[in-house]
């Protein structure tokens, strides 16, 4: 984790893609979880 974001989000960095992305603390659905994995450059897992 890089830092705390607004509200209930954290800002993470992916060394694979070189991008930062927001991650909600309580991930509400598998679709959201897969979207976060895609932003991180990882394969779909859920």
C-alpha positions as YAML, in Angstrom:
chain: A
units: angstrom
residues:
- id: 1
  name: UNK
  ca: [0.00, 0.00, 0.00]
- id: 2
  name: UNK
  ca: [1.30, 3.43, -0.90]
- id: 3
  name: UNK
  ca: [-1.14, 5.52, 1.14]
- id: 4
  name: UNK
  ca: [-4.66, 5.82, 2.47]
- id: 5
  name: UNK
  ca: [-7.08, 7.21, -0.11]
- id: 6
  name: UNK
  ca: [-10.36, 9.05, 0.32]
- id: 7
  name: UNK
  ca: [-12.98, 7.35, 2.46]
- id: 8
  name: UNK
  ca: [-12.56, 3.59, 2.66]
- id: 9
  name: UNK
  ca: [-10.01, 3.21, -0.16]
- id: 10
  name: UNK
  ca: [-6.28, 2.53, -0.19]
- id: 11
  name: UNK
  ca: [-3.88, 3.47, -2.99]
- id: 12
  name: UNK
  ca: [-1.68, 0.60, -4.18]
- id: 13
  name: UNK
  ca: [1.12, 0.42, -6.77]
- id: 14
  name: UNK
  ca: [1.68, -2.41, -9.25]
- id: 15
  name: UNK
  ca: [5.32, -3.00, -10.21]
- id: 16
  name: UNK
  ca: [4.04, -5.13, -13.12]
- id: 17
  name: UNK
  ca: [2.13, -2.30, -14.83]
- id: 18
  name: UNK
  ca: [3.86, 0.64, -13.12]
- id: 19
  name: UNK
  ca: [0.47, 2.15, -12.25]
- id: 20
  name: UNK
  ca: [-1.25, 3.20, -9.03]
- id: 21
  name: UNK
  ca: [-4.84, 2.12, -8.41]
- id: 22
  name: UNK
  ca: [-7.49, 2.48, -5.72]
- id: 23
  name: UNK
  ca: [-8.61, -0.56, -3.73]
- id: 24
  name: UNK
  ca: [-11.75, -0.42, -1.55]
- id: 25
  name: UNK
  ca: [-11.19, -1.76, 1.98]
- id: 26
  name: UNK
  ca: [-14.24, -4.05, 1.79]
- id: 27
  name: UNK
  ca: [-14.37, -5.32, -1.79]
- id: 28
  name: UNK
  ca: [-18.12, -5.58, -2.53]
- id: 29
  name: UNK
  ca: [-18.16, -8.14, -5.36]
- id: 30
  name: UNK
  ca: [-16.08, -10.59, -7.35]
- id: 31
  name: UNK
  ca: [-16.43, -8.30, -10.38]
- id: 32
  name: UNK
  ca: [-14.76, -5.48, -8.47]
- id: 33
  name: UNK
  ca: [-12.05, -7.85, -7.23]
- id: 34
  name: UNK
  ca: [-11.31, -9.03, -10.79]
- id: 35
  name: UNK
  ca: [-11.17, -5.43, -12.03]
- id: 36
  name: UNK
  ca: [-8.62, -4.60, -9.33]
- id: 37
  name: UNK
  ca: [-6.53, -7.65, -10.28]
- id: 38
  name: UNK
  ca: [-6.66, -6.57, -13.94]
- id: 39
  name: UNK
  ca: [-5.42, -3.07, -13.00]
- id: 40
  name: UNK
  ca: [-2.56, -4.68, -11.09]
- id: 41
  name: UNK
  ca: [-1.59, -6.73, -14.15]
- id: 42
  name: UNK
  ca: [-2.55, -10.05, -12.57]
- id: 43
  name: UNK
  ca: [-4.78, -12.78, -14.01]
- id: 44
  name: UNK
  ca: [-8.48, -13.01, -13.16]
- id: 45
  name: UNK
  ca: [-8.92, -15.13, -10.01]
- id: 46
  name: UNK
  ca: [-12.58, -14.89, -8.95]
...
